[in-house]
C-alpha cells in the first residue's frame, strides 16, 4: 500500500468517524430538547438529518476514492505526475466537502 493510499484511508476514516460521532451525539440526546442535528424536532427532522449525514459521508468517501483511482490511472498511463495527482486529489477533497452534503440533502429529501 502506497503513501497516497494510506493518506486516503486515514482521511476517509476520519470523515466516517466524524459522521458517526455526529450521529451518535444526535441519537444520545433526549428527544424534546433535540441534538446537534434535529434542533428539537425529533419525529420529523431527526431521521432526515441522520440520513443526510450518513449519505453525505458515504458519497464523499466514494467520490474521493474515485478521484484517487482516476489519478492512479493517469499516472500509470504517463499523463500526470505525482504533483498533478496530489493537486487533483486535494481539489476533489475540498469540492467534495461542499458537494457531498448538498447532493445527500437532495437525494434524501427526494426519497422522503
Secondary structure as the mmCIF struct_conf table of DSSP 4:
data_model
#
loop_
_struct_conf.conf_type_id
_struct_conf.id
_struct_conf.beg_label_comp_id
_struct_conf.beg_label_asym_id
_struct_conf.beg_label_seq_id
_struct_conf.end_label_comp_id
_struct_conf.end_label_asym_id
_struct_conf.end_label_seq_id
HELX_RH_AL_P HELX_RH_AL_P1 UNK A 3 UNK A 28
BEND BEND1 UNK A 29 UNK A 29
TURN_TY1_P TURN_TY1_P1 UNK A 31 UNK A 33
TURN_TY1_P TURN_TY1_P2 UNK A 36 UNK A 40
HELX_RH_PI_P HELX_RH_PI_P1 UNK A 42 UNK A 46
HELX_RH_AL_P HELX_RH_AL_P2 UNK A 47 UNK A 76
TURN_TY1_P TURN_TY1_P3 UNK A 77 UNK A 78
BEND BEND2 UNK A 79 UNK A 79
HELX_RH_AL_P HELX_RH_AL_P3 UNK A 82 UNK A 111
#
